[in-house]
Amino acid sequence: MVDLGAILVAGRRPRRPRCPDFCTCTKDDAMCEGAKAISRSFPSDVISLSFVKSGFAEIPKESFIHAPALHLLLFTANSFDLINEDAFLGLPHLEYLFIENNQIKSISPYAFRGLKSLIHLSLAFNDLESLPKDLFKGMEALTKVDLRGNLLNCDCKLKWLVDWMYLTNATVDQIYCSSPEQFQGKKINDLSPQSFDCITTEFASYQSLKFQSISVEAFTFGSDRYVVFAQPFIGKCSFLEWDHVEMVFRNFDDIDGTSTVICKPLIIDNQLYIIVAQLFGGSHIYKRDISDSRFIKIQDIDILKIRKPNDVETFQVDGESFFVIADSSKAGSTTVYKWNGNGFYSHQSLHPWYRDTDVEYLDISGKPHLILSSSSQRPVVYQWNKGAKQFERRTDIPEMEDVYAVKHFKVKAELYICLTRFIGDSNVMSWDGSMFHELQTMPSRGSMVFQPFTVGAWQYAILGSDYSFTQVYHWDAKKGQFVHFQELNIQSPRAFCPVSIDNREFLLASSFKGNTKIYEHLIIDLSN
C-alpha cells in the first residue's frame, strides 16, 4: 500500500537554495565573480566558497552564518577595504581563510572571533599598515599565517604582533617593515619585543590651587608627606597635606609673615624646622611644636647679612647640618649657617656685594661644592676645605654671563648642570673631571627657572617662561642630551617640585602671577 502521508511530507521538504546571482555552484563548492553583495542564500552544506572581483565595500557582521559547513573561504581581487567585527561568526568548521589581493585597509579587532578551527590564514597583498592588537586571540589551531605584501608600519601599535610571533607555533612567512625609518626594510620576523620603546609619559593637569606662589618644597615628617608654598603677596608659608580619601592636596597649616619668598624645610634629629626668608621684616627660623600642633619662631636671621634673600639650600657635611642663603642685595652677603645643637649660627660669609640670585649645593668628585649665581659675575664654584671646614673659591664657569640660577642633576655617575638665563639661551653643561663644558642650549624667553628633576626612571628638565609656554624636556639616553617633550601653560612659573604619594607621581608648579598648579605624571603604553 502506498503511504500517502510520507509522500505529502516529502512534498513539503524545503527546496535546496538556488545558486545566487553572479555565482556558480556545484554540490560542495560555490564561486562568485563580480557579486555586488554577499548573498545569504548559499546552500547550507556548501564546503568551499570563493569571491573574485566583487563590488561590495566591506564584509559585514555574520556574513556567512547561513553557511555553517564551510571549510574554505577565499576572497581575491576584490575592492572591499573593511572587515567588520564577527564577520565570520558561525563558521565552526572553517579551516582555510584566504583574503588576498584585495584593498583592505582596516580590520576590526574581533573580525576573526569564533574561528577556533582555522589552521591557515592569509591576508597577503592588501593595503594593511597595521593590525589591531590580539587579532588572532582564540585562534590556537593556526599553523600558517601569511601577511606578505602589506605596507606594515612597525610602530608600537604592531609590537603585539612581534610578541605573538615569539609565542605562537604557527609559521609566519617573511614580512617587512615599510616604516618607521629605523625599521624600514627590516624583517618583522627578526624583530624582538625589546626593539620597541613603547612606554612614554605625560604631565596631565590634576589640581589647581587658587593662590600665587614663588617657591615650593616637599618633605616627609613623621610618616606623612607635605608640601609648602611661599606666597609673597600675602606673606605666608602655606603647608598642604595629602588627603588619602579625596586624593587631593588640602590645607594643613600656615606661617604668617611679610613678603615671604622661601619656606625651606629642614629636619634635624626628627625635629622639623622651617627657614622663612622674607624681603621685609627680616628672615626667621620656626620649628614644629608637635604637642601644640603649631609652628613657633625660635630664631631671627642676621638682618645685616641677609637683606634680600633669593634662595636657600640645606645640606650636610660630615654629619653636620648647614643651610646657605643667597642674598641679592647690594649690601648683603651670601652666608652659610651651621646647626650647633640649639640653633643656627653664622658659619661663613661668602663673597659680599655680588648680588647673588641662586646657590646650589652639589657633590663633585666626592667633595662638597657650592655654585653661586650672580647678576654681576659668572657663576662661581666653591669647594669645601675639610681642614678649615669652610668653602673656598675654586673656579668660575667661563663664558656664562647673566646666569640667574644653576641646578644640577646626575645621569648614572655623570654630573650635569642646568643654567638659567632670563633672555637668550639657557644651557646644559657636563662635568669632564676638571671643568664644565657646554652640552646644549635651549632658547629662553623670560625664564626664571630651568630645573632638572627625576620621576621614577625618567630624567626631566623644565624651562619656565614669563612670555610663552613652559617647555618640558626629557633625557634621551641614546643622544646623551635633552629632547623636547611637552608644553605646559603656567603663568610666570618660579619653581617646580616632584612629589611621590600613594604610588602616584606629581609635579607641583609655583606661579608668580596665576594659580599654583599640580600635574600628575602618567605612564602611557603606546602598544595598547
C-alpha positions in Angstrom: 0.0 0.0 0.0 1.2 3.5 -0.9 1.9 5.7 2.2 0.2 9.0 1.1 1.4 10.7 4.3 5.0 10.1 3.6 4.5 11.4 0.1 2.9 14.6 1.4 5.7 15.1 3.9 8.3 14.6 1.3 6.5 17.1 -0.9 6.8 19.7 1.8 10.6 19.4 2.2 12.2 22.8 1.6 13.8 23.2 -1.8 17.6 23.4 -1.9 18.5 27.2 -2.2 19.3 28.1 -5.7 22.8 29.4 -6.6 22.9 33.3 -6.0 23.3 35.6 -8.9 26.9 36.1 -10.1 27.8 32.7 -8.7 28.5 29.2 -10.0 27.6 26.4 -7.7 28.3 22.6 -7.5 27.3 20.2 -4.8 30.1 21.3 -2.4 31.5 24.4 -3.9 30.5 27.9 -5.0 32.4 30.7 -6.8 31.1 34.2 -7.2 32.5 36.7 -9.7 31.5 40.4 -9.7 29.0 40.0 -6.9 27.5 43.3 -5.6 26.9 41.9 -2.1 27.5 38.8 0.0 24.4 36.6 -0.5 22.8 34.8 2.4 21.2 32.1 0.2 24.0 29.7 -0.4 23.3 26.0 0.2 23.8 25.3 3.9 26.1 22.4 3.2 28.5 24.2 0.8 32.1 23.5 1.9 34.1 25.9 -0.3 33.2 29.4 -1.2 35.1 32.0 -3.3 34.6 35.6 -4.2 36.5 37.1 -7.1 36.4 40.7 -8.5 33.4 41.5 -6.3 31.9 45.0 -5.9 30.9 45.1 -2.2 32.8 47.6 0.0 33.1 45.5 3.2 32.5 42.2 4.8 29.6 42.8 7.2 28.9 41.1 10.6 27.8 37.5 10.4 28.0 37.4 6.6 28.3 33.6 6.5 26.2 32.4 9.4 23.8 30.6 6.9 26.7 28.5 5.6 28.0 26.8 8.7 29.6 23.9 6.9 32.2 26.0 5.2 35.8 24.6 5.4 37.4 27.0 2.9 36.6 30.7 2.2 38.5 32.7 -0.4 38.5 36.4 -1.4 40.8 37.6 -4.1 41.0 40.6 -6.4 38.1 42.3 -4.7 37.6 46.0 -4.0 36.4 45.9 -0.4 38.6 47.7 2.2 37.0 46.8 5.6 36.3 43.7 7.6 33.8 44.2 10.4 33.7 42.5 13.8 32.3 39.0 13.9 32.4 38.9 10.1 33.0 35.1 10.2 30.9 34.2 13.2 29.1 30.9 12.9 31.7 29.0 11.0 32.9 26.4 13.5 34.4 24.1 10.8 36.3 26.8 8.8 40.0 25.7 8.3 41.2 27.9 5.4 40.6 31.6 5.0 42.3 33.4 2.1 41.8 37.2 1.9 44.4 38.1 -0.7 45.0 40.8 -3.3 42.2 43.0 -2.1 42.2 46.6 -0.9 41.8 46.0 2.8 42.9 49.0 4.9 41.2 48.2 8.2 40.2 45.1 10.2 38.1 45.1 13.3 39.8 43.7 16.4 37.2 41.0 16.6 36.9 40.2 12.9 38.1 36.6 13.3 36.2 35.9 16.6 34.9 32.3 16.8 37.3 30.8 14.2 38.6 28.1 16.6 39.2 25.5 13.8 41.2 27.8 11.4 44.6 26.5 10.6 45.6 28.7 7.6 45.0 32.4 7.3 46.2 34.6 4.5 45.9 38.4 4.5 48.6 38.7 1.8 48.9 41.6 -0.7 46.4 44.0 0.8 46.8 47.7 1.9 47.2 47.0 5.6 49.5 49.3 7.5 48.7 47.9 10.9 46.8 45.1 12.6 44.6 45.5 15.8 46.0 44.1 19.0 45.2 40.5 19.7 43.6 40.0 16.3 44.5 36.3 16.5 43.3 35.7 20.0 41.4 32.4 20.5 42.8 31.0 17.2 45.1 28.4 18.8 44.7 25.9 15.9 46.6 28.3 13.5 49.6 26.7 11.8 50.2 29.2 9.0 49.8 32.9 8.7 50.6 34.9 5.5 50.9 38.7 5.8 53.2 39.3 2.8 52.7 42.3 0.5 51.3 44.8 3.1 52.9 48.1 3.9 53.2 47.4 7.6 54.1 50.3 9.9 56.3 48.8 12.6 55.4 51.2 15.4 54.2 50.4 18.9 50.7 49.5 17.7 52.3 46.5 16.0 54.5 45.4 18.9 51.8 42.9 19.9 52.4 41.0 16.6 56.1 40.6 17.4 55.2 39.4 20.8 52.7 36.9 19.3 55.1 35.7 16.7 57.6 34.8 19.5 54.9 32.8 21.3 52.9 31.1 18.6 53.6 27.7 17.0 52.2 29.0 13.7 54.5 29.6 10.7 54.6 33.2 9.6 56.0 34.0 6.2 58.8 36.6 6.0 57.3 40.1 6.2 58.9 43.5 6.2 58.5 46.9 7.7 57.7 49.8 5.4 58.1 52.4 8.3 59.2 54.0 10.5 62.7 54.9 9.3 64.7 53.0 11.8 62.9 49.7 10.8 62.3 50.4 7.1 63.1 47.3 5.1 63.8 45.1 8.1 62.2 41.7 8.6 59.5 41.8 11.2 60.3 38.2 11.9 63.8 39.3 13.1 62.5 42.0 15.5 62.2 41.3 19.2 59.8 42.9 21.7 62.8 44.8 23.1 63.2 46.5 19.7 60.2 48.8 20.6 60.3 51.7 23.0 56.6 52.0 23.7 56.4 53.5 27.1 56.0 57.2 27.2 54.8 59.7 29.9 52.8 62.8 30.2 52.2 65.5 32.8 48.4 65.9 33.0 46.7 68.7 34.9 45.4 67.4 38.2 44.7 70.2 40.7 44.7 74.0 40.6 45.3 75.9 43.8 43.9 79.4 43.9 46.9 81.3 45.1 50.1 82.7 43.7 53.4 81.3 44.9 57.1 81.8 44.3 58.7 78.6 45.7 57.6 75.1 46.5 59.2 72.4 48.6 58.2 68.8 49.6 59.2 67.0 52.7 58.4 64.0 54.9 57.8 64.5 58.6 56.8 61.6 60.7 55.2 59.2 58.3 53.4 61.8 56.3 54.2 63.7 53.1 53.8 67.5 53.0 54.4 70.4 50.6 54.9 74.1 51.4 54.5 77.1 49.1 55.8 80.6 49.7 53.2 83.2 48.9 54.9 86.6 48.7 51.9 88.8 48.1 50.1 87.8 51.3 53.3 86.9 53.2 52.6 83.3 54.1 54.1 79.8 54.1 51.2 77.5 53.1 51.6 73.9 54.1 49.5 71.2 52.4 49.0 67.6 53.1 47.7 64.7 51.0 44.1 63.6 51.5 44.2 59.8 51.1 40.4 59.7 50.7 39.7 62.6 48.4 43.0 62.1 46.6 43.9 65.8 46.6 46.2 68.2 48.4 44.5 70.0 51.2 45.4 72.8 53.7 47.4 71.7 56.7 48.9 74.9 58.4 50.3 78.3 57.7 53.2 80.5 58.9 52.2 84.2 58.5 54.8 86.8 57.7 55.7 89.6 55.3 56.6 89.2 51.6 57.7 85.6 52.1 59.8 84.3 49.3 61.2 81.0 50.6 59.9 78.4 53.1 62.7 75.8 53.4 62.1 72.7 55.5 65.0 71.1 57.4 64.7 68.0 59.6 67.3 67.5 62.4 67.0 64.7 64.9 63.4 64.1 63.9 62.6 67.8 64.6 61.1 69.9 61.7 62.5 73.4 61.2 61.3 75.9 58.6 63.6 78.6 57.3 61.3 81.5 56.4 63.1 84.0 54.1 61.4 87.4 53.7 62.1 90.5 51.7 60.9 92.8 54.5 60.7 92.3 58.3 63.7 90.0 58.5 64.0 86.3 58.0 63.3 83.7 60.7 63.5 80.1 61.7 60.5 78.2 63.0 60.1 74.7 64.5 57.1 72.4 64.6 55.7 72.0 68.1 54.1 68.6 67.8 52.4 68.8 71.2 50.7 72.0 70.3 50.3 71.3 66.6 51.7 74.7 65.5 54.9 76.4 64.3 56.8 78.6 66.8 59.5 81.0 66.0 62.8 80.1 67.6 65.4 82.4 65.9 65.9 85.6 63.8 68.4 85.6 61.0 71.0 88.4 61.0 69.4 91.2 59.1 72.8 92.9 58.5 74.0 90.0 56.3 70.7 88.8 54.9 68.8 91.8 53.4 67.2 90.4 50.3 67.2 86.6 50.3 66.7 85.0 47.0 67.5 81.3 47.5 68.1 78.8 50.4 69.8 75.5 50.2 70.2 72.9 53.0 72.9 70.3 53.2 75.0 68.1 55.4 78.8 67.9 55.5 80.5 65.2 57.7 77.2 64.6 59.6 76.7 68.3 60.4 73.7 70.3 59.2 74.0 73.6 57.3 72.0 75.9 55.2 73.1 78.8 53.0 71.1 81.9 52.0 71.9 83.6 48.7 71.5 87.4 49.2 70.7 89.5 46.2 71.0 93.0 47.8 73.9 95.3 47.1 74.8 95.5 50.8 74.1 91.9 51.8 76.3 88.8 51.8 75.5 85.2 50.9 76.0 83.3 54.2 76.4 79.8 55.4 74.7 78.9 58.7 75.5 75.8 60.9 73.4 74.0 63.5 75.0 74.0 66.9 72.5 71.8 68.8 70.3 74.7 69.9 70.1 76.9 66.9 71.8 78.1 63.7 74.8 80.5 63.8 76.7 82.3 61.0 79.4 79.9 59.9 80.9 81.7 56.8 80.1 84.7 54.7 80.8 84.2 51.0 81.6 87.0 48.6 79.7 90.2 49.6 78.5 92.8 47.3 77.9 90.5 44.4 74.0 90.4 44.5 73.7 86.6 44.3 70.5 85.2 42.9 70.9 81.5 43.5 73.0 79.0 45.4 73.3 75.3 44.5 74.9 72.6 46.7 76.3 69.6 44.9 78.9 66.8 45.1 81.7 67.0 42.6 84.1 64.1 42.6 83.1 63.1 46.2 83.7 66.6 47.6 81.0 69.2 48.7 80.7 72.2 46.5 78.6 75.3 46.1 77.8 77.2 42.9 76.8 80.8 43.3 75.0 82.6 40.5 75.1 86.4 40.4 73.8 89.3 38.4 77.3 90.8 38.4 79.6 88.0 37.5 79.8 84.5 36.1 78.8 81.5 38.3 81.4 80.8 40.9 82.3 77.3 42.1 83.3 76.9 45.8 84.8 73.7 47.2 84.7 72.6 50.8 88.1 72.6 52.7 87.8 69.8 55.1 90.7 71.1 57.3 89.4 74.6 57.6 85.8 73.5 57.5 84.9 76.3 55.1 84.2 76.7 51.4 87.0 78.1 49.2 86.7 79.6 45.8 87.8 77.0 43.2 86.9 78.5 39.8 84.1 80.1 37.8 82.2 78.8 34.8 83.7 80.6 31.7 81.6 82.5 29.1 78.4 82.2 31.2 77.4 85.7 32.0 73.9 86.7 33.1 73.1 83.4 34.6 70.2 83.6 37.1 70.4 80.2 38.6 72.3 76.8 38.4 70.7 73.4 39.2 72.5 70.1 39.0 71.5 66.5 38.1 73.2 63.2 37.5 72.6 60.5 34.9 74.2 57.4 36.2 77.5 58.7 37.5 77.8 61.7 35.1 77.3 65.2 36.5 75.4 67.9 34.6 74.1 71.4 35.4 71.3 73.5 34.0 72.0 77.2 33.8 69.0 79.6 33.6 69.1 82.8 31.6 66.1 85.2 31.5 66.6 86.1 27.9 68.9 84.4 25.3 69.8 80.8 25.8 69.7 78.6 28.8 72.4 75.9 28.9 73.1 72.4 29.9 76.7 71.7 30.8 78.6 68.5 31.6 81.4 67.9 34.0 84.5 66.4 32.5 86.5 65.9 35.7 88.1 69.3 35.8 85.6 71.8 34.4 82.1 72.2 32.9 81.6 72.1 29.2 78.5 73.2 27.2 76.4 70.3 26.0 73.3 72.0 24.6 71.3 75.2 24.6 67.6 75.9 24.9 66.0 79.3 23.9 64.9 81.3 27.0 62.0 83.8 26.7 61.6 85.3 30.1 62.9 82.3 32.0 63.4 82.4 35.8 63.7 78.7 36.3 65.4 75.8 34.4 65.0 72.9 36.8 66.1 69.3 36.3 64.3 66.6 38.3 63.6 62.9 38.2 60.3 61.0 38.4 60.9 57.2 38.8 63.3 56.2 36.0 62.7 59.3 33.9 65.0 62.4 34.0 63.4 65.7 33.0 64.3 69.4 32.8 61.6 72.1 32.8 62.3 75.6 31.4 59.8 78.2 32.6 58.8 81.3 30.7 57.1 84.5 31.6 56.1 85.2 28.0 55.3 81.8 26.5 54.5 78.2 27.3 56.7 76.3 29.8 58.8 73.7 28.0 59.4 70.2 29.4 62.4 68.2 28.2 63.2 64.6 28.8 66.6 63.0 28.8 67.4 60.8 25.7 69.9 58.3 26.8 70.9 57.4 23.3 71.6 61.0 22.3 73.0 61.9 25.7 71.0 65.1 25.9 67.5 66.5 26.5 64.8 66.4 23.8 61.6 68.4 23.7 58.8 66.6 25.3 55.8 68.7 26.3 54.4 72.2 26.8 52.6 73.4 29.9 50.6 76.6 30.3 51.8 78.1 33.6 51.8 81.9 34.2 55.2 83.1 35.3 56.5 79.9 36.9 59.2 80.2 39.5 59.8 76.7 40.9 58.9 73.0 40.4 58.9 70.1 42.7 58.2 66.4 42.1 56.3 64.5 44.8 55.5 60.8 45.2 52.4 59.8 47.2 50.3 56.7 47.3 52.2 55.2 44.4 51.4 58.2 42.3 53.8 60.9 41.0 53.0 64.6 40.9 54.7 67.7 39.7 54.0 70.9 41.7 54.4 74.2 39.9 54.6 77.6 41.7 53.2 80.5 39.7 54.0 84.1 40.4 51.0 85.6 38.6 48.4 82.8 38.3 47.1 79.7 40.1 49.6 77.3 41.5 49.3 74.1 39.6 49.7 70.4 40.3 50.3 67.9 37.4 50.1 64.1 37.6 52.9 62.1 35.9 51.2 59.5 33.8 52.8 56.4 32.3 51.4 55.5 28.9 51.9 52.3 27.0 51.7 53.1 23.3 51.3 49.5 22.3 47.9 49.3 23.9 
